[in-house]
Amino acid sequence: MEKPIVKTMTLEQALTPKQIVEELDKYIIGQYEAKRSVAIALRNRARRQMLSEDMQDEVAPKNIIMIGSTGVGKTEIARRLARLVEAPFIKVEASKYTEIGYVGRDVESMIRDLTELSISKVKEEQTVAVEEAALESADERLLDCLFPMPSALKNQSANKSDDLDFEDIEDIDIDEDGEIQIPFDLPTDEESNEALEKQRERHQKTREKLRKQLKDGKFEDRPVEINMKSRSMPFVEIFSPGGIEEMDINFKDMFSNILPNQTKKRRVPVSEARQILMQEEAEKIIDMDAVISEAIERVENTGIVFLDEIDKIAGRESRQGPDVSREGVQRDILPIIEGSTITTKYGSVRTHHILFIAAGAFHVSSPSDLIPELQGRFPIRVELKSLNKDDFKAILTEPKNALVKQYTALLDTEGIEATITEDAIDEIAALAFQVNESVEDIGARRLHTIMEKLFENLFFEAPDLEKEEITIDGDYVNGELAEIVKDQDLSRYIL
């Protein structure tokens, strides 16, 4: 994932609506009206944060409904928008929820999941921030494993032995077990404490030499035995009619308080041990209370929920019986979108200023089929257009993650330089548009279908090909795909 464009939502740092559209244009072809609407909604968030606290509470987010068939860019617009500002983002499907009283996912779980994602993101940022301190602590623990201080030195006891000058040690060898064995000769009872202190100083000098070699990477492949925290916890099976998300009990924390901390020994190379120890040390440094507080604040002020397949719950039934009602699901979702307080295991989360972007094909229904209260909470409606041949051509070549770039890069890993000519791109776009028109319109996903079939033989034969350069032209495309398109036998490739 690319670096976020903005981190702090202020007017000075936030992108303007035009800049947001330009960023979205790098990945999404067309759909200007939808990009314009989400850009304005995002900019209004930055404007809201510049208001007084009293006014901030009064300004509600302008939620959006995107109307369009699958594969035209609805989800991608929302996802790219969230990445631009590093906002907490979650995609959920409205059809997965059921009304209260039925077995299924509780609608409030979308906010709990969004909070979990936000906490993970903030924790990841804090881990990067304390990486240097965690590395220092991890190296110290590695040195303790590689070259532990003799217990006699720790206890200030004396053993009868000869003196050893550590300053003469230049290269320290490690045996096949990964342990450093240096004979320690400690002063006898008759020797003074001054001699014992001298031995400690020599031990420290040797440790410093080891530390330098450790930083220089001389021990990376050496095996070392470390004590690490055991992350296992007792298996608990819970039967809850509303799902585990209804139970605001943190079982992991509960059992960690009841049961003693367990550690296990593991023998790994120094390079791997360093990463394990760094993670443990970072967790010691990070203030989780501050992480949770920051994460909840981000969810409440910058969170984005993409509510897909909202057309599947559109409709108002008058029938009676035990079946799950689509209108019932709408009424359960309504309080969350209106603004309510959701209880999570990390605390209460207010949804009053979370931006909800809903999307649906609305082939057999329309937004007016939603209950009036829910319609009123989505004041902005944009209709995304179906893709034509020119759009397909642009999708193949223009975005940063264009399909042509992806497939040629995959072949390049086998040492094959593939060139796709202009007429080949024209043929691919024409075939994708033709199949969408004659079979079913699945938008840009049809290009994945066409490209996967086109490159199928090349990917299979690539390791054994002697040619280093391959040209894919219009004739090659027709030869590979003509019969398939004619028979309309592309269903097995649909992603």
Protein Blocks (a to p, Z undefined) as FASTA:
>chain_A
ZZdfbfbdcfklmccfklmmmmmmmmpggjklmmmmmmmmmmmmmmmmmmcfklmmmmcc
ddddddddehilpmmmmmmmmmmnopacddddfklpccehiacddfklmmmmmmmmmmmm
mmmmmmmmmmmmmmmmmmmmmmmmmmccdfklmnopacddddddfklpmbdcddfkopac
dddddddfkbcfklmmmmmmmmmmmmmmmmmmmmnopmmmpccddddddfbdcddddddf
kbjklpccdfklmmmmmpccddddddddfklmmmmmmmmmmmmmpcfklmmmmmmmmmmm
mgccddehklmmgccdfbecjbdcfklmmmmmmmmmnopadddfkbccdfklcccddddf
klmbcfklpcfklmmmmmbccddddddfklmmmmmmmmmmlfklmmmmmmmmnopacddd
fklmmmmmmmmmmmmmmmocehjmlmmmmmmmmmmmmmmmmmmpmbfbdcddfklmmmmm
mmmmmnopaklmpZZ
